[in-house]
Amino acid sequence: MIKVTCINASFSARKLLGAAAIAIAFVPMTSQAAVILAGNATGNIATALTTLGISFTNAGSSMPGSLGASDTLILSFDGGGGPYINYTSALNSGADIIAFGGSCDGAGGFAAWVGQYINNTYTCWHLDGGDGKWNKLASNAATQYLPASFNPADNSMTYHMLHLLATTNTVMLGSNDEGNNIAAFRTYANGGSFNYLAMDPGPYGTAADRNNFTVPYLRGALLAAQSGIGGNVIPEPGSLALVGLGLLALRAGRRSKA
């Protein structure tokens, strides 16, 4: 596995970012951090990561068999099946998971996998009344770059199977026009987190949908994975490319998540 190279704290942040360094709080790095992408519908997610300047390793179409405590795993599925890996131990050790989409393989399949982390109800793939829409429920680090509401040009992007329910240590991030919760962020011990969006942006969405929703969602999700969902929102960097640098530098501070 190719690891993302970490920034040494002795290297001047101002030399790295110039005046824009003021926008990102750099902290000492003590270990390497990997951003791993996996799943059978990762096209738009990979493009969004590239747009954000995030280096990542593509692990293929299946869930990786293991996950390190300092890793961020991004999953995007559009159908398919297991094996479904239980990452609870890794999450409690400090790993982060960001997941999109899913599989219409019954309540005992993908829905049960998500159910290990966030309570939910299952119905096979469906749209929000044929005119799906995202509605932001909370203002925090994970949602800071998202619009209050968003109606994709490609309505297939709103396909979902799961409606999310109240869960310990979990904040609901967004709902659809059905009034069902479709995005949530759960905090674990040692800075671990699980962020799930029931929409299907991996294979679907126009370029505008990707730039106006998928990129902002992923940007906030990555920063929340590193810095936590609570507290002050992260300052706006000078450009999307700086997010990749800030992501790496914030890794060491992840143990202090709210």
N, C-alpha and C positions, 0 to 999 in steps of 0.2 A: 504494500500500500504506500502510495506517495503521500508524505506528510506536508502540510503547509509549513513553510519556514516562518518561525516566530521572530518578532522584533526584539532585539536586545535593548534592555532599559538604558544602557549606557550610551546608546545612539541617540543623538539629539533629535527630539521630535520636530523642532523647528527646521533642522537640516532636511528632514524627511518631507515635511509638508509645507514649509515656509509659513507665511502668515496664517494659512488655513489650519495650522496645528492647534491654534487656540480653540477651535471648534470641537476637538476630540481630546478627551482626557487619557493620556497614555499612562500605563502602569507597568511595573516590572513583569517580565515573562519568566515563568519557571518551568514550563513544559511545552512540548509541541502540541498543536491542535490540528485535527483533520476535519475537513468538511467533506462528507461522503454523500453522493447522490445515487439512489437506487430506485428501481421500479420499472414497469413496462410502459409508462407514459410520461417520460421526463423531458420531452422536446422543449416545451415552453419554459420549463423550470431551468433547464440548462442555459437557455438563452437569457433568462432573467439573471441568473448568477453571473454570466459573462458581462451583461450590462452593468451589474453592480461592481464589477471588478473583483469578484470572489473566485479564488482558485479552489478547485474541488477535484476529487477522485470519483470516477464513475464506476460503481461496483456491480453494474449489470441489472438484469430485470427482476432479480429476487432480493428479498431482505437479506442483508449480511448475517452470517451465523453468529457474530459477536460484535460488541460495540465497546470501545474504550471509554474510560471515565471522562476524558477530555475531548471526545469526539462530538461533532454535530452531524446527525444523520438526517438527510432529507429524502422522503419517500413520496413517490407519485404513482398511483395505480389507476388503471381504467379497465377493470375486469381482471380475469386471471384467478389464481388460487394460491394456496400456501406453497411451501411451509411458512407458517406465521411464527415469528420468533418472539418470545417473551423477553422484553428488554427492561423489565422492572428493576432488576439488580443494577444494570448499568445506569438507569435513570437515578436511582438512589445513590449511586456513586458519583454523580455529577454530569452524566452525559445528557445531551439535548436531542430531541427528535422533533422534526417538523414534517407533518404528513398531509397529503392532498389526495382527494378522490377516494377510490376504494374498489370493491368488487361485489357484484350482485350474486354472491355464492351462498346465500342463506344466513340466518341469524347466527349460525355456529361458525361462520367463516370470518370475513374481514370485520363484520360488526362485533363479533366476540373478541377479536384482537383489539380493536379500539376500546371495547368494554373493559379490558384490563386496566385502562388508564382513565377513561371518561365514560360515565354512564350514558346510554343511548337507547333509542328505539330504532328498529330497522324496517324499511320498506324498500323494495327493489328500485333501481334507478328511476327517478321522476324529476320533472321540472316544477318550478314554483308557479302552478296555474298557467303554464305556457308562456309566462312573462316574468322570468326570474329576476330577483333584485337583491343586492347586498345592502344591509342596514347596519351601521356601526352601533354597537351597544355600549362600548366603554372607550374612554380616552386614556391611553396608557402607552408605554413604550412599544408594545406590539402593534398598536393600531395608529400610531402617531402620523404616519404618512398616507393613510387611507382616507378616501372621501367619506362623508357622512352616509351617503348612499351611492350605489353604482348599479346601472342596468347595462349588462354587456351587450355589445352589438351582436355577438355570436351567443345566442341563448343556450346553446349546448354546453357552454361553460358552467351553467348553473345546475347541471345534472348532479343529483346527490341521492344518497340512500339512507343516511343517518340523521336523526334529529337528536341533539345533545341535551343532556339533563344535568341537574345540579350534582356536583361531585366535590368531595373534600379538596381544599386547596386549589380550586379551579375558578377561573374568571371567564364568563361568557363574553366573547369578543364581537360576534355578529349574528344577525338573524336574517331570514328572508321574508318575503311578503306573505308567506303562510303564517308567520308568527312563530316559526320554529327556529331554535338556535342551531347554527351551522358552523360555528367556529368557537374554539375555546382554548385556553392556556392553563395547564396544570403545573404547579411548582412542586418539586421534589427536594429531598434532603441534599445537602452538599452542592446546591446550585443546579441540579438537574431540572429539566422541563420537558413537557410534551405539549406541542402546539398542533392542533388539528383543524383543517378546513375541509368541510364536507363537499364543497364545490369541486369541479373537475377542470382546473386550469391547465393541467399538464398537456393534454392533447388538443384542447379546444381554446378558442379565443382569437380574435383578430389581432393585428399588430397593436392597434389602439387599446384593445382590452388588456393585452399583456403589459403595455407601457403604463396604463392608467390604473391597473388593479394588481396584476400578478407581481410586477416588479415592486410596487410599494408594499404589498403584503409581505413578500419575502424579505424585503429590506427591514421592516419592523420586526419580523419574526426572528431574523438572525441577530439583530441588536438586542432584542429581549432575551434571547437564549444566552447571550454573553453577559448582559448587565442586569437582568431581572425585569419583571413587568412593572414593578412599583417605583416610587420615587419620582424624581424629575425626569421629564422626557429628555432624550439625548439631543444635544444641540445639532442644528442643521449643518452638515459639512458643506464645503464649498462645491463639491461635485460628487456624483455617484461613485466615481472611481475611488474616492477617499473612504467609502464605506468598507471596502476590503481591508484597508490598512487599519481602520479603527476596530474592525471585528477582531483582527488578530491581537491588537494591543489590549483589548478589553477582556481577553480570555482569562487572565490571571485574577481578575476581580469578580469572577462569576460566583465564587463561594458566598458572596454577601448578598445574594438575591433576596428580594422581599418574599 
